[in-house]
Amino acid sequence: MNGETSAYLNEQKTHYILNGQKIWITNGSWAHSCVVFAKVDGKMTAFIVDKECEGWVIGAEEKKLGIKGSSTVTMYFEDCKVPIDNVLGKVGQGGHIALNCLYAGRWKLGFSSSAGCMSSINSSYNFAKERKQFERSILKFDMIKNKFANMVVRTWESDTVNYATTGSIDHSISKLNKNDKDYYVKVQKITEDHAIEASISKVIGSEALAYCADEGVQIFGGSGYCEEYPAAGVYRDERINRIFEGTNEINRLIISGTCLKKAILEELPIRDVLFEMRNGVIHSDTFDKLILQESNVVEYSKNLCLEVLDNLINLYGQDFKNKQWLIEPFANIVSSVFIMHNCFLRYFQLDEGNHKNLTLPVMKLSICQQFQKVLMNVRLINSHICEKMEFENENEKYDFCNVSDSLKLNYFPNEIHLKKIVADDLYKNEKYYLNT
């Protein structure tokens, strides 16, 4: 925790005296109270500061690119007097409090981004329906259908990981005894245990909305560049999502760093899984033939992710956390595997009927695209670390760098066909249709 704001207890032991500043504070000019983190004798501590605290000064409004309806200011604390009763928790517990606020903020941002994706799809569809080129609606053009298909699948992926994350948190909390004196301590621990999922929700959601907003402007054409139409506002406003609640780069560091920590503590069963994998690709015969290939791809991808992590730990040990050229693609692998796993389960657990039928091609398209991302990032990592590894011959090195083992899956989905189906289903419903 690198915060520079400091606090000390006054001689009367009635107030803590805060000095420092906090930048980029959302809704800062409207707030009647706020939670401030400051170091007391080097220990990060949380304080509740309100308008009655002498020395709390609100700076001028920032002139931002977007979200102009939201206040953003710098707060200054100039010998700010905060009553000792306003310490939140205990001295030194501020770090845990701050991180838990961020964890919750990340998956909440995932939800808001997912909702923004749905809105972008709907507004883009309505405009495209009326916009004509060569005497026909641009909805008829296949490149536009391709955009909509990708927008739908990215939106559904974001929606899925959000509900998977919050559902897991709720399920874990439901097992606790609310009368336990340590109930909230245990709730905090559960939230911390979902750090990876929270970061994935934030990254996937914000990048899905960035894609949908950008394609929305493209579908609107010249009108998308004009403030009179909604696409321009969405384009400006969404950009902040990849920055606040921890930039997406920071969240990728968290994803990879937490995986490293769990692996070293043996909370991830790398050795057992890799033993099974190296004795043959794991296949599952418990699923219908309709989705059997996808189930095998998901399992293979999980194992491949662990194999990459095992290689990185063997080569770099704990220093892996400092190898950002490798941290980023590994975080992308973890995110893709998380998407694939939860999207498959979401489809599998649906009741039979029209909604499940509509979901099938979206699930298949998601796994198709995410598997491509997994292989791309594994190849990126393997082609870098191969020079540090030993191979019996060049063919073995070639297979390692190109992940040739993946060909055993015999998985060659018809991506264009799946996109056509998804676009056609969107056109039939005339709006985003998978949130029921």
Secondary structure, DSSP 8 states (H G I E B T S, - for coil): -----EEEE-TTSSEEEEEEEEEEEETTTT-SEEEEEEEETTEEEEEEEETTSTTEEE------SS-TTS-EEEEEEEEEEEEGGGEESSTT-HHHHHHHHHHHHHHHHHHHHHHHHHHHHHHHHHHHHH-EETTEEGGGSHHHHHHHHHHHHHHHHHHHHHHHHHHHHHHHHHTS-TTSTTHHHHHHHHHHHTHHHHHHHHHHHHHHHHHHHHHHHHHHGGGGGSTTSHHHHHHHHHGGGGTSSS-HHHHHHHHHHHHHHHHHTT-S-HHHHHHHHTTS-----SS-HHHHHHHHHHHHHHHHHHHHHHHHHHHHGGGGGG-HHHHHHHHHHHHHHHHHHHHHHHHHTS-SSHHHHHHHHHHHHHHHHHHHHHHHHHHHHHHHHGGGS--SSHHHHHHHHHTGGGGGG-----HHHHHHHHHHHHHHHTS-----
